């Protein structure tokens, strides 16, 4: 039998979903959030990870073309080009 979960439960689950989307699934970011409960520190960890990715990509292609492609993925996924 399907029944509505109720407003309070829905709000709690929506808060949890937003937190999940903010922290992301990177293990270092999750561990930082659990340890410090500070979104600024989580953001710093995620930025450090992205900087490592960019450095690795620059080693592969010093022109930066691959890095540009990598960092354009979110905007391409967000576009209605499908």
mmCIF file of the N, C-alpha and C atoms, coordinates in Angstrom:
data_MODEL
# 
_entry.id   MODEL 
# 
loop_
_atom_site.group_PDB 
_atom_site.id 
_atom_site.type_symbol 
_atom_site.label_atom_id 
_atom_site.label_alt_id 
_atom_site.label_comp_id 
_atom_site.label_asym_id 
_atom_site.label_entity_id 
_atom_site.label_seq_id 
_atom_site.pdbx_PDB_ins_code 
_atom_site.Cartn_x 
_atom_site.Cartn_y 
_atom_site.Cartn_z 
_atom_site.occupancy 
_atom_site.B_iso_or_equiv 
_atom_site.pdbx_formal_charge 
_atom_site.auth_seq_id 
_atom_site.auth_comp_id 
_atom_site.auth_asym_id 
_atom_site.auth_atom_id 
_atom_site.pdbx_PDB_model_num 
ATOM 1   N N  . UNK A 1 1  ? 0.850  -1.172 0.000   1.00 0.00 ? 1  UNK A N  1 
ATOM 2   C CA . UNK A 1 1  ? 0.000  0.000  0.000   1.00 0.00 ? 1  UNK A CA 1 
ATOM 3   C C  . UNK A 1 1  ? 0.903  1.246  0.000   1.00 0.00 ? 1  UNK A C  1 
ATOM 4   N N  . UNK A 1 2  ? 0.640  2.160  -0.922  1.00 0.00 ? 2  UNK A N  1 
ATOM 5   C CA . UNK A 1 2  ? 1.414  3.396  -1.001  1.00 0.00 ? 2  UNK A CA 1 
ATOM 6   C C  . UNK A 1 2  ? 0.700  4.480  -0.221  1.00 0.00 ? 2  UNK A C  1 
ATOM 7   N N  . UNK A 1 3  ? 1.491  5.143  0.642   1.00 0.00 ? 3  UNK A N  1 
ATOM 8   C CA . UNK A 1 3  ? 0.943  6.273  1.393   1.00 0.00 ? 3  UNK A CA 1 
ATOM 9   C C  . UNK A 1 3  ? 1.962  7.404  1.380   1.00 0.00 ? 3  UNK A C  1 
ATOM 10  N N  . UNK A 1 4  ? 1.504  8.638  1.435   1.00 0.00 ? 4  UNK A N  1 
ATOM 11  C CA . UNK A 1 4  ? 2.443  9.759  1.498   1.00 0.00 ? 4  UNK A CA 1 
ATOM 12  C C  . UNK A 1 4  ? 3.295  9.658  2.764   1.00 0.00 ? 4  UNK A C  1 
ATOM 13  N N  . UNK A 1 5  ? 4.552  10.102 2.647   1.00 0.00 ? 5  UNK A N  1 
ATOM 14  C CA . UNK A 1 5  ? 5.444  9.988  3.795   1.00 0.00 ? 5  UNK A CA 1 
ATOM 15  C C  . UNK A 1 5  ? 5.261  11.105 4.813   1.00 0.00 ? 5  UNK A C  1 
ATOM 16  N N  . UNK A 1 6  ? 4.587  12.155 4.455   1.00 0.00 ? 6  UNK A N  1 
ATOM 17  C CA . UNK A 1 6  ? 4.386  13.265 5.385   1.00 0.00 ? 6  UNK A CA 1 
ATOM 18  C C  . UNK A 1 6  ? 5.381  14.380 5.131   1.00 0.00 ? 6  UNK A C  1 
ATOM 19  N N  . UNK A 1 7  ? 4.973  15.577 5.464   1.00 0.00 ? 7  UNK A N  1 
ATOM 20  C CA . UNK A 1 7  ? 5.781  16.769 5.186   1.00 0.00 ? 7  UNK A CA 1 
ATOM 21  C C  . UNK A 1 7  ? 7.107  16.799 5.912   1.00 0.00 ? 7  UNK A C  1 
ATOM 22  N N  . UNK A 1 8  ? 7.126  16.408 7.186   1.00 0.00 ? 8  UNK A N  1 
ATOM 23  C CA . UNK A 1 8  ? 8.361  16.472 7.967   1.00 0.00 ? 8  UNK A CA 1 
ATOM 24  C C  . UNK A 1 8  ? 9.409  15.499 7.423   1.00 0.00 ? 8  UNK A C  1 
ATOM 25  N N  . UNK A 1 9  ? 8.987  14.301 7.104   1.00 0.00 ? 9  UNK A N  1 
ATOM 26  C CA . UNK A 1 9  ? 9.916  13.306 6.558   1.00 0.00 ? 9  UNK A CA 1 
ATOM 27  C C  . UNK A 1 9  ? 10.411 13.759 5.187   1.00 0.00 ? 9  UNK A C  1 
ATOM 28  N N  . UNK A 1 10 ? 9.504  14.290 4.382   1.00 0.00 ? 10 UNK A N  1 
ATOM 29  C CA . UNK A 1 10 ? 9.889  14.765 3.052   1.00 0.00 ? 10 UNK A CA 1 
ATOM 30  C C  . UNK A 1 10 ? 10.937 15.875 3.158   1.00 0.00 ? 10 UNK A C  1 
ATOM 31  N N  . UNK A 1 11 ? 10.713 16.836 4.048   1.00 0.00 ? 11 UNK A N  1 
ATOM 32  C CA . UNK A 1 11 ? 11.679 17.927 4.221   1.00 0.00 ? 11 UNK A CA 1 
ATOM 33  C C  . UNK A 1 11 ? 13.038 17.394 4.671   1.00 0.00 ? 11 UNK A C  1 
ATOM 34  N N  . UNK A 1 12 ? 13.037 16.441 5.596   1.00 0.00 ? 12 UNK A N  1 
ATOM 35  C CA . UNK A 1 12 ? 14.295 15.863 6.076   1.00 0.00 ? 12 UNK A CA 1 
ATOM 36  C C  . UNK A 1 12 ? 15.030 15.155 4.940   1.00 0.00 ? 12 UNK A C  1 
ATOM 37  N N  . UNK A 1 13 ? 14.311 14.371 4.157   1.00 0.00 ? 13 UNK A N  1 
ATOM 38  C CA . UNK A 1 13 ? 14.939 13.662 3.039   1.00 0.00 ? 13 UNK A CA 1 
ATOM 39  C C  . UNK A 1 13 ? 15.459 14.630 1.990   1.00 0.00 ? 13 UNK A C  1 
ATOM 40  N N  . UNK A 1 14 ? 14.745 15.725 1.767   1.00 0.00 ? 14 UNK A N  1 
ATOM 41  C CA . UNK A 1 14 ? 15.217 16.726 0.808   1.00 0.00 ? 14 UNK A CA 1 
ATOM 42  C C  . UNK A 1 14 ? 16.487 17.411 1.326   1.00 0.00 ? 14 UNK A C  1 
ATOM 43  N N  . UNK A 1 15 ? 16.547 17.687 2.627   1.00 0.00 ? 15 UNK A N  1 
ATOM 44  C CA . UNK A 1 15 ? 17.774 18.252 3.213   1.00 0.00 ? 15 UNK A CA 1 
ATOM 45  C C  . UNK A 1 15 ? 18.943 17.291 3.025   1.00 0.00 ? 15 UNK A C  1 
ATOM 46  N N  . UNK A 1 16 ? 18.689 16.006 3.274   1.00 0.00 ? 16 UNK A N  1 
ATOM 47  C CA . UNK A 1 16 ? 19.735 14.996 3.117   1.00 0.00 ? 16 UNK A CA 1 
ATOM 48  C C  . UNK A 1 16 ? 20.198 14.903 1.658   1.00 0.00 ? 16 UNK A C  1 
ATOM 49  N N  . UNK A 1 17 ? 19.267 14.977 0.722   1.00 0.00 ? 17 UNK A N  1 
ATOM 50  C CA . UNK A 1 17 ? 19.617 14.935 -0.696  1.00 0.00 ? 17 UNK A CA 1 
ATOM 51  C C  . UNK A 1 17 ? 20.474 16.140 -1.085  1.00 0.00 ? 17 UNK A C  1 
ATOM 52  N N  . UNK A 1 18 ? 20.087 17.330 -0.623  1.00 0.00 ? 18 UNK A N  1 
ATOM 53  C CA . UNK A 1 18 ? 20.876 18.534 -0.934  1.00 0.00 ? 18 UNK A CA 1 
ATOM 54  C C  . UNK A 1 18 ? 22.279 18.435 -0.332  1.00 0.00 ? 18 UNK A C  1 
ATOM 55  N N  . UNK A 1 19 ? 22.378 17.926 0.883   1.00 0.00 ? 19 UNK A N  1 
ATOM 56  C CA . UNK A 1 19 ? 23.685 17.753 1.517   1.00 0.00 ? 19 UNK A CA 1 
ATOM 57  C C  . UNK A 1 19 ? 24.532 16.762 0.718   1.00 0.00 ? 19 UNK A C  1 
ATOM 58  N N  . UNK A 1 20 ? 23.922 15.666 0.279   1.00 0.00 ? 20 UNK A N  1 
ATOM 59  C CA . UNK A 1 20 ? 24.624 14.666 -0.533  1.00 0.00 ? 20 UNK A CA 1 
ATOM 60  C C  . UNK A 1 20 ? 25.150 15.302 -1.815  1.00 0.00 ? 20 UNK A C  1 
ATOM 61  N N  . UNK A 1 21 ? 24.335 16.130 -2.456  1.00 0.00 ? 21 UNK A N  1 
ATOM 62  C CA . UNK A 1 21 ? 24.755 16.760 -3.704  1.00 0.00 ? 21 UNK A CA 1 
ATOM 63  C C  . UNK A 1 21 ? 25.866 17.782 -3.456  1.00 0.00 ? 21 UNK A C  1 
ATOM 64  N N  . UNK A 1 22 ? 25.826 18.483 -2.326  1.00 0.00 ? 22 UNK A N  1 
ATOM 65  C CA . UNK A 1 22 ? 26.872 19.455 -2.019  1.00 0.00 ? 22 UNK A CA 1 
ATOM 66  C C  . UNK A 1 22 ? 28.206 18.792 -1.690  1.00 0.00 ? 22 UNK A C  1 
ATOM 67  N N  . UNK A 1 23 ? 28.164 17.759 -0.870  1.00 0.00 ? 23 UNK A N  1 
ATOM 68  C CA . UNK A 1 23 ? 29.397 17.096 -0.469  1.00 0.00 ? 23 UNK A CA 1 
ATOM 69  C C  . UNK A 1 23 ? 29.949 16.266 -1.618  1.00 0.00 ? 23 UNK A C  1 
ATOM 70  N N  . UNK A 1 24 ? 29.078 15.623 -2.362  1.00 0.00 ? 24 UNK A N  1 
ATOM 71  C CA . UNK A 1 24 ? 29.519 14.794 -3.472  1.00 0.00 ? 24 UNK A CA 1 
ATOM 72  C C  . UNK A 1 24 ? 29.938 13.418 -2.992  1.00 0.00 ? 24 UNK A C  1 
ATOM 73  N N  . UNK A 1 25 ? 30.459 12.629 -3.891  1.00 0.00 ? 25 UNK A N  1 
ATOM 74  C CA . UNK A 1 25 ? 30.796 11.258 -3.554  1.00 0.00 ? 25 UNK A CA 1 
ATOM 75  C C  . UNK A 1 25 ? 32.286 10.996 -3.437  1.00 0.00 ? 25 UNK A C  1 
ATOM 76  N N  . UNK A 1 26 ? 33.102 12.047 -3.489  1.00 0.00 ? 26 UNK A N  1 
ATOM 77  C CA . UNK A 1 26 ? 34.543 11.847 -3.376  1.00 0.00 ? 26 UNK A CA 1 
ATOM 78  C C  . UNK A 1 26 ? 34.884 11.458 -1.937  1.00 0.00 ? 26 UNK A C  1 
ATOM 79  N N  . UNK A 1 27 ? 35.569 10.332 -1.739  1.00 0.00 ? 27 UNK A N  1 
ATOM 80  C CA . UNK A 1 27 ? 35.835 9.865  -0.379  1.00 0.00 ? 27 UNK A CA 1 
ATOM 81  C C  . UNK A 1 27 ? 36.520 10.898 0.521   1.00 0.00 ? 27 UNK A C  1 
ATOM 82  N N  . UNK A 1 28 ? 37.462 11.655 -0.016  1.00 0.00 ? 28 UNK A N  1 
ATOM 83  C CA . UNK A 1 28 ? 38.138 12.664 0.800   1.00 0.00 ? 28 UNK A CA 1 
ATOM 84  C C  . UNK A 1 28 ? 37.164 13.756 1.237   1.00 0.00 ? 28 UNK A C  1 
ATOM 85  N N  . UNK A 1 29 ? 36.259 14.155 0.350   1.00 0.00 ? 29 UNK A N  1 
ATOM 86  C CA . UNK A 1 29 ? 35.283 15.192 0.694   1.00 0.00 ? 29 UNK A CA 1 
ATOM 87  C C  . UNK A 1 29 ? 34.316 14.687 1.758   1.00 0.00 ? 29 UNK A C  1 
ATOM 88  N N  . UNK A 1 30 ? 33.874 13.444 1.624   1.00 0.00 ? 30 UNK A N  1 
ATOM 89  C CA . UNK A 1 30 ? 32.957 12.866 2.613   1.00 0.00 ? 30 UNK A CA 1 
ATOM 90  C C  . UNK A 1 30 ? 33.647 12.769 3.968   1.00 0.00 ? 30 UNK A C  1 
ATOM 91  N N  . UNK A 1 31 ? 34.887 12.291 3.978   1.00 0.00 ? 31 UNK A N  1 
ATOM 92  C CA . UNK A 1 31 ? 35.628 12.168 5.242   1.00 0.00 ? 31 UNK A CA 1 
ATOM 93  C C  . UNK A 1 31 ? 35.827 13.537 5.897   1.00 0.00 ? 31 UNK A C  1 
ATOM 94  N N  . UNK A 1 32 ? 36.099 14.549 5.084   1.00 0.00 ? 32 UNK A N  1 
ATOM 95  C CA . UNK A 1 32 ? 36.278 15.901 5.626   1.00 0.00 ? 32 UNK A CA 1 
ATOM 96  C C  . UNK A 1 32 ? 34.979 16.413 6.223   1.00 0.00 ? 32 UNK A C  1 
ATOM 97  N N  . UNK A 1 33 ? 33.864 16.166 5.552   1.00 0.00 ? 33 UNK A N  1 
ATOM 98  C CA . UNK A 1 33 ? 32.576 16.608 6.091   1.00 0.00 ? 33 UNK A CA 1 
ATOM 99  C C  . UNK A 1 33 ? 32.269 15.900 7.409   1.00 0.00 ? 33 UNK A C  1 
ATOM 100 N N  . UNK A 1 34 ? 32.511 14.602 7.461   1.00 0.00 ? 34 UNK A N  1 
ATOM 101 C CA . UNK A 1 34 ? 32.231 13.848 8.687   1.00 0.00 ? 34 UNK A CA 1 
ATOM 102 C C  . UNK A 1 34 ? 33.118 14.338 9.828   1.00 0.00 ? 34 UNK A C  1 
ATOM 103 N N  . UNK A 1 35 ? 34.377 14.615 9.517   1.00 0.00 ? 35 UNK A N  1 
ATOM 104 C CA . UNK A 1 35 ? 35.321 15.031 10.562  1.00 0.00 ? 35 UNK A CA 1 
ATOM 105 C C  . UNK A 1 35 ? 35.074 16.458 11.045  1.00 0.00 ? 35 UNK A C  1 
ATOM 106 N N  . UNK A 1 36 ? 34.814 17.379 10.114  1.00 0.00 ? 36 UNK A N  1 
ATOM 107 C CA . UNK A 1 36 ? 34.758 18.802 10.464  1.00 0.00 ? 36 UNK A CA 1 
ATOM 108 C C  . UNK A 1 36 ? 33.366 19.418 10.393  1.00 0.00 ? 36 UNK A C  1 
ATOM 109 N N  . UNK A 1 37 ? 32.437 18.794 9.659   1.00 0.00 ? 37 UNK A N  1 
ATOM 110 C CA . UNK A 1 37 ? 31.091 19.344 9.474   1.00 0.00 ? 37 UNK A CA 1 
ATOM 111 C C  . UNK A 1 37 ? 31.157 20.796 8.987   1.00 0.00 ? 37 UNK A C  1 
ATOM 112 N N  . UNK A 1 38 ? 32.054 21.029 8.023   1.00 0.00 ? 38 UNK A N  1 
ATOM 113 C CA . UNK A 1 38 ? 32.300 22.379 7.534   1.00 0.00 ? 38 UNK A CA 1 
ATOM 114 C C  . UNK A 1 38 ? 32.344 22.337 6.008   1.00 0.00 ? 38 UNK A C  1 
ATOM 115 N N  . UNK A 1 39 ? 31.375 22.985 5.390   1.00 0.00 ? 39 UNK A N  1 
ATOM 116 C CA . UNK A 1 39 ? 31.281 22.947 3.934   1.00 0.00 ? 39 UNK A CA 1 
ATOM 117 C C  . UNK A 1 39 ? 32.432 23.686 3.254   1.00 0.00 ? 39 UNK A C  1 
ATOM 118 N N  . UNK A 1 40 ? 33.004 24.700 3.898   1.00 0.00 ? 40 UNK A N  1 
ATOM 119 C CA . UNK A 1 40 ? 34.146 25.409 3.314   1.00 0.00 ? 40 UNK A CA 1 
ATOM 120 C C  . UNK A 1 40 ? 35.338 24.469 3.187   1.00 0.00 ? 40 UNK A C  1 
ATOM 121 N N  . UNK A 1 41 ? 35.567 23.655 4.198   1.00 0.00 ? 41 UNK A N  1 
ATOM 122 C CA . UNK A 1 41 ? 36.660 22.695 4.121   1.00 0.00 ? 41 UNK A CA 1 
ATOM 123 C C  . UNK A 1 41 ? 36.388 21.630 3.067   1.00 0.00 ? 41 UNK A C  1 
ATOM 124 N N  . UNK A 1 42 ? 35.135 21.200 2.944   1.00 0.00 ? 42 UNK A N  1 
ATOM 125 C CA . UNK A 1 42 ? 34.761 20.240 1.901   1.00 0.00 ? 42 UNK A CA 1 
ATOM 126 C C  . UNK A 1 42 ? 35.027 20.846 0.525   1.00 0.00 ? 42 UNK A C  1 
ATOM 127 N N  . UNK A 1 43 ? 34.645 22.094 0.344   1.00 0.00 ? 43 UNK A N  1 
ATOM 128 C CA . UNK A 1 43 ? 34.867 22.768 -0.933  1.00 0.00 ? 43 UNK A CA 1 
ATOM 129 C C  . UNK A 1 43 ? 36.360 22.861 -1.240  1.00 0.00 ? 43 UNK A C  1 
ATOM 130 N N  . UNK A 1 44 ? 37.171 23.160 -0.230  1.00 0.00 ? 44 UNK A N  1 
ATOM 131 C CA . UNK A 1 44 ? 38.622 23.231 -0.436  1.00 0.00 ? 44 UNK A CA 1 
ATOM 132 C C  . UNK A 1 44 ? 39.182 21.879 -0.870  1.00 0.00 ? 44 UNK A C  1 
ATOM 133 N N  . UNK A 1 45 ? 38.710 20.799 -0.256  1.00 0.00 ? 45 UNK A N  1 
ATOM 134 C CA . UNK A 1 45 ? 39.158 19.457 -0.630  1.00 0.00 ? 45 UNK A CA 1 
ATOM 135 C C  . UNK A 1 45 ? 38.781 19.169 -2.079  1.00 0.00 ? 45 UNK A C  1 
ATOM 136 N N  . UNK A 1 46 ? 37.547 19.485 -2.464  1.00 0.00 ? 46 UNK A N  1 
ATOM 137 C CA . UNK A 1 46 ? 37.117 19.229 -3.844  1.00 0.00 ? 46 UNK A CA 1 
ATOM 138 C C  . UNK A 1 46 ? 37.920 20.064 -4.833  1.00 0.00 ? 46 UNK A C  1 
ATOM 139 N N  . UNK A 1 47 ? 38.215 21.303 -4.479  1.00 0.00 ? 47 UNK A N  1 
ATOM 140 C CA . UNK A 1 47 ? 39.031 22.147 -5.368  1.00 0.00 ? 47 UNK A CA 1 
ATOM 141 C C  . UNK A 1 47 ? 40.446 21.589 -5.508  1.00 0.00 ? 47 UNK A C  1 
ATOM 142 N N  . UNK A 1 48 ? 41.007 21.075 -4.407  1.00 0.00 ? 48 UNK A N  1 
ATOM 143 C CA . UNK A 1 48 ? 42.335 20.465 -4.468  1.00 0.00 ? 48 UNK A CA 1 
ATOM 144 C C  . UNK A 1 48 ? 42.338 19.244 -5.384  1.00 0.00 ? 48 UNK A C  1 
ATOM 145 N N  . UNK A 1 49 ? 41.284 18.435 -5.303  1.00 0.00 ? 49 UNK A N  1 
ATOM 146 C CA . UNK A 1 49 ? 41.174 17.254 -6.163  1.00 0.00 ? 49 UNK A CA 1 
ATOM 147 C C  . UNK A 1 49 ? 41.101 17.681 -7.635  1.00 0.00 ? 49 UNK A C  1 
ATOM 148 N N  . UNK A 1 50 ? 40.298 18.697 -7.917  1.00 0.00 ? 50 UNK A N  1 
ATOM 149 C CA . UNK A 1 50 ? 40.195 19.175 -9.301  1.00 0.00 ? 50 UNK A CA 1 
ATOM 150 C C  . UNK A 1 50 ? 41.526 19.745 -9.797  1.00 0.00 ? 50 UNK A C  1 
ATOM 151 N N  . UNK A 1 51 ? 42.270 20.403 -8.909  1.00 0.00 ? 51 UNK A N  1 
ATOM 152 C CA . UNK A 1 51 ? 43.584 20.927 -9.292  1.00 0.00 ? 51 UNK A CA 1 
ATOM 153 C C  . UNK A 1 51 ? 44.538 19.778 -9.620  1.00 0.00 ? 51 UNK A C  1 
ATOM 154 N N  . UNK A 1 52 ? 44.460 18.689 -8.856  1.00 0.00 ? 52 UNK A N  1 
ATOM 155 C CA . UNK A 1 52 ? 45.280 17.509 -9.162  1.00 0.00 ? 52 UNK A CA 1 
ATOM 156 C C  . UNK A 1 52 ? 44.920 16.944 -10.536 1.00 0.00 ? 52 UNK A C  1 
ATOM 157 N N  . UNK A 1 53 ? 43.606 16.878 -10.827 1.00 0.00 ? 53 UNK A N  1 
ATOM 158 C CA . UNK A 1 53 ? 43.170 16.415 -12.149 1.00 0.00 ? 53 UNK A CA 1 
ATOM 159 C C  . UNK A 1 53 ? 43.755 17.305 -13.242 1.00 0.00 ? 53 UNK A C  1 
ATOM 160 N N  . UNK A 1 54 ? 43.657 18.598 -13.026 1.00 0.00 ? 54 UNK A N  1 
ATOM 161 C CA . UNK A 1 54 ? 44.149 19.526 -14.052 1.00 0.00 ? 54 UNK A CA 1 
ATOM 162 C C  . UNK A 1 54 ? 45.653 19.370 -14.253 1.00 0.00 ? 54 UNK A C  1 
ATOM 163 N N  . UNK A 1 55 ? 46.402 19.220 -13.157 1.00 0.00 ? 55 UNK A N  1 
ATOM 164 C CA . UNK A 1 55 ? 47.848 19.020 -13.279 1.00 0.00 ? 55 UNK A CA 1 
ATOM 165 C C  . UNK A 1 55 ? 48.165 17.744 -14.053 1.00 0.00 ? 55 UNK A C  1 
ATOM 166 N N  . UNK A 1 56 ? 47.434 16.676 -13.768 1.00 0.00 ? 56 UNK A N  1 
ATOM 167 C CA . UNK A 1 56 ? 47.643 15.425 -14.502 1.00 0.00 ? 56 UNK A CA 1 
ATOM 168 C C  . UNK A 1 56 ? 47.337 15.602 -15.984 1.00 0.00 ? 56 UNK A C  1 
ATOM 169 N N  . UNK A 1 57 ? 46.249 16.306 -16.285 1.00 0.00 ? 57 UNK A N  1 
ATOM 170 C CA . UNK A 1 57 ? 45.888 16.520 -17.682 1.00 0.00 ? 57 UNK A CA 1 
ATOM 171 C C  . UNK A 1 57 ? 46.915 17.387 -18.405 1.00 0.00 ? 57 UNK A C  1 
ATOM 172 N N  . UNK A 1 58 ? 47.499 18.346 -17.701 1.00 0.00 ? 58 UNK A N  1 
ATOM 173 C CA . UNK A 1 58 ? 48.518 19.205 -18.318 1.00 0.00 ? 58 UNK A CA 1 
ATOM 174 C C  . UNK A 1 58 ? 49.784 18.413 -18.627 1.00 0.00 ? 58 UNK A C  1 
ATOM 175 N N  . UNK A 1 59 ? 50.068 17.359 -17.834 1.00 0.00 ? 59 UNK A N  1 
ATOM 176 C CA . UNK A 1 59 ? 51.220 16.508 -18.123 1.00 0.00 ? 59 UNK A CA 1 
ATOM 177 C C  . UNK A 1 59 ? 50.993 15.715 -19.410 1.00 0.00 ? 59 UNK A C  1 
ATOM 178 N N  . UNK A 1 60 ? 49.742 15.369 -19.658 1.00 0.00 ? 60 UNK A N  1 
ATOM 179 C CA . UNK A 1 60 ? 49.410 14.610 -20.865 1.00 0.00 ? 60 UNK A CA 1 
ATOM 180 C C  . UNK A 1 60 ? 49.415 15.522 -22.081 1.00 0.00 ? 60 UNK A C  1 
ATOM 181 N N  . UNK A 1 61 ? 48.853 16.736 -21.918 1.00 0.00 ? 61 UNK A N  1 
ATOM 182 C CA . UNK A 1 61 ? 48.720 17.673 -23.035 1.00 0.00 ? 61 UNK A CA 1 
ATOM 183 C C  . UNK A 1 61 ? 49.052 19.074 -22.539 1.00 0.00 ? 61 UNK A C  1 
ATOM 184 N N  . UNK A 1 62 ? 50.278 19.496 -22.788 1.00 0.00 ? 62 UNK A N  1 
ATOM 185 C CA . UNK A 1 62 ? 50.749 20.795 -22.289 1.00 0.00 ? 62 UNK A CA 1 
ATOM 186 C C  . UNK A 1 62 ? 50.020 21.976 -22.916 1.00 0.00 ? 62 UNK A C  1 
ATOM 187 N N  . UNK A 1 63 ? 49.328 21.764 -24.025 1.00 0.00 ? 63 UNK A N  1 
ATOM 188 C CA . UNK A 1 63 ? 48.613 22.875 -24.662 1.00 0.00 ? 63 UNK A CA 1 
ATOM 189 C C  . UNK A 1 63 ? 47.383 23.290 -23.857 1.00 0.00 ? 63 UNK A C  1 
ATOM 190 N N  . UNK A 1 64 ? 46.889 22.404 -23.007 1.00 0.00 ? 64 UNK A N  1 
ATOM 191 C CA . UNK A 1 64 ? 45.718 22.725 -22.190 1.00 0.00 ? 64 UNK A CA 1 
ATOM 192 C C  . UNK A 1 64 ? 44.387 22.382 -22.824 1.00 0.00 ? 64 UNK A C  1 
ATOM 193 N N  . UNK A 1 65 ? 44.406 21.819 -24.010 1.00 0.00 ? 65 UNK A N  1 
ATOM 194 C CA . UNK A 1 65 ? 43.148 21.499 -24.704 1.00 0.00 ? 65 UNK A CA 1 
ATOM 195 C C  . UNK A 1 65 ? 42.342 20.442 -23.953 1.00 0.00 ? 65 UNK A C  1 
ATOM 196 N N  . UNK A 1 66 ? 43.018 19.430 -23.418 1.00 0.00 ? 66 UNK A N  1 
ATOM 197 C CA . UNK A 1 66 ? 42.303 18.380 -22.686 1.00 0.00 ? 66 UNK A CA 1 
ATOM 198 C C  . UNK A 1 66 ? 41.710 18.947 -21.398 1.00 0.00 ? 66 UNK A C  1 
ATOM 199 N N  . UNK A 1 67 ? 42.461 19.820 -20.733 1.00 0.00 ? 67 UNK A N  1 
ATOM 200 C CA . UNK A 1 67 ? 41.944 20.450 -19.512 1.00 0.00 ? 67 UNK A CA 1 
ATOM 201 C C  . UNK A 1 67 ? 40.690 21.257 -19.813 1.00 0.00 ? 67 UNK A C  1 
ATOM 202 N N  . UNK A 1 68 ? 40.708 21.996 -20.916 1.00 0.00 ? 68 UNK A N  1 
ATOM 203 C CA . UNK A 1 68 ? 39.526 22.772 -21.295 1.00 0.00 ? 68 UNK A CA 1 
ATOM 204 C C  . UNK A 1 68 ? 38.338 21.857 -21.549 1.00 0.00 ? 68 UNK A C  1 
ATOM 205 N N  . UNK A 1 69 ? 38.585 20.750 -22.229 1.00 0.00 ? 69 UNK A N  1 
ATOM 206 C CA . UNK A 1 69 ? 37.503 19.787 -22.468 1.00 0.00 ? 69 UNK A CA 1 
ATOM 207 C C  . UNK A 1 69 ? 36.948 19.257 -21.148 1.00 0.00 ? 69 UNK A C  1 
ATOM 208 N N  . UNK A 1 70 ? 37.838 18.899 -20.234 1.00 0.00 ? 70 UNK A N  1 
ATOM 209 C CA . UNK A 1 70 ? 37.420 18.358 -18.942 1.00 0.00 ? 70 UNK A CA 1 
ATOM 210 C C  . UNK A 1 70 ? 36.558 19.358 -18.174 1.00 0.00 ? 70 UNK A C  1 
ATOM 211 N N  . UNK A 1 71 ? 37.005 20.605 -18.114 1.00 0.00 ? 71 UNK A N  1 
ATOM 212 C CA . UNK A 1 71 ? 36.273 21.602 -17.341 1.00 0.00 ? 71 UNK A CA 1 
ATOM 213 C C  . UNK A 1 71 ? 35.016 22.103 -18.045 1.00 0.00 ? 71 UNK A C  1 
ATOM 214 N N  . UNK A 1 72 ? 34.842 21.762 -19.314 1.00 0.00 ? 72 UNK A N  1 
ATOM 215 C CA . UNK A 1 72 ? 33.613 22.109 -20.027 1.00 0.00 ? 72 UNK A CA 1 
ATOM 216 C C  . UNK A 1 72 ? 32.546 21.025 -19.930 1.00 0.00 ? 72 UNK A C  1 
ATOM 217 N N  . UNK A 1 73 ? 32.878 19.891 -19.353 1.00 0.00 ? 73 UNK A N  1 
ATOM 218 C CA . UNK A 1 73 ? 31.906 18.799 -19.238 1.00 0.00 ? 73 UNK A CA 1 
ATOM 219 C C  . UNK A 1 73 ? 30.636 19.246 -18.508 1.00 0.00 ? 73 UNK A C  1 
ATOM 220 N N  . UNK A 1 74 ? 30.715 19.922 -17.348 1.00 0.00 ? 74 UNK A N  1 
ATOM 221 C CA . UNK A 1 74 ? 29.470 20.323 -16.669 1.00 0.00 ? 74 UNK A CA 1 
ATOM 222 C C  . UNK A 1 74 ? 28.566 21.205 -17.520 1.00 0.00 ? 74 UNK A C  1 
ATOM 223 N N  . UNK A 1 75 ? 29.136 22.165 -18.227 1.00 0.00 ? 75 UNK A N  1 
ATOM 224 C CA . UNK A 1 75 ? 28.286 23.040 -19.043 1.00 0.00 ? 75 UNK A CA 1 
ATOM 225 C C  . UNK A 1 75 ? 27.669 22.270 -20.206 1.00 0.00 ? 75 UNK A C  1 
ATOM 226 N N  . UNK A 1 76 ? 28.406 21.320 -20.758 1.00 0.00 ? 76 UNK A N  1 
ATOM 227 C CA . UNK A 1 76 ? 27.841 20.508 -21.833 1.00 0.00 ? 76 UNK A CA 1 
ATOM 228 C C  . UNK A 1 76 ? 26.715 19.614 -21.328 1.00 0.00 ? 76 UNK A C  1 
ATOM 229 N N  . UNK A 1 77 ? 26.882 19.066 -20.143 1.00 0.00 ? 77 UNK A N  1 
ATOM 230 C CA . UNK A 1 77 ? 25.813 18.237 -19.565 1.00 0.00 ? 77 UNK A CA 1 
ATOM 231 C C  . UNK A 1 77 ? 24.588 19.063 -19.234 1.00 0.00 ? 77 UNK A C  1 
ATOM 232 N N  . UNK A 1 78 ? 24.807 20.342 -18.902 1.00 0.00 ? 78 UNK A N  1 
ATOM 233 C CA . UNK A 1 78 ? 23.707 21.226 -18.538 1.00 0.00 ? 78 UNK A CA 1 
ATOM 234 C C  . UNK A 1 78 ? 22.978 21.786 -19.749 1.00 0.00 ? 78 UNK A C  1 
ATOM 235 N N  . UNK A 1 79 ? 23.629 21.737 -20.914 1.00 0.00 ? 79 UNK A N  1 
ATOM 236 C CA . UNK A 1 79 ? 22.997 22.316 -22.107 1.00 0.00 ? 79 UNK A CA 1 
ATOM 237 C C  . UNK A 1 79 ? 21.886 21.395 -22.612 1.00 0.00 ? 79 UNK A C  1 
ATOM 238 N N  . UNK A 1 80 ? 21.048 21.948 -23.442 1.00 0.00 ? 80 UNK A N  1 
ATOM 239 C CA . UNK A 1 80 ? 19.947 21.181 -24.024 1.00 0.00 ? 80 UNK A CA 1 
ATOM 240 C C  . UNK A 1 80 ? 20.343 20.617 -25.384 1.00 0.00 ? 80 UNK A C  1 
ATOM 241 N N  . UNK A 1 81 ? 21.600 20.245 -25.526 1.00 0.00 ? 81 UNK A N  1 
ATOM 242 C CA . UNK A 1 81 ? 22.106 19.774 -26.824 1.00 0.00 ? 81 UNK A CA 1 
ATOM 243 C C  . UNK A 1 81 ? 21.686 18.332 -27.118 1.00 0.00 ? 81 UNK A C  1 
ATOM 244 N N  . UNK A 1 82 ? 21.103 17.658 -26.199 1.00 0.00 ? 82 UNK A N  1 
ATOM 245 C CA . UNK A 1 82 ? 20.750 16.246 -26.402 1.00 0.00 ? 82 UNK A CA 1 
ATOM 246 C C  . UNK A 1 82 ? 19.611 16.173 -27.389 1.00 0.00 ? 82 UNK A C  1 
# 
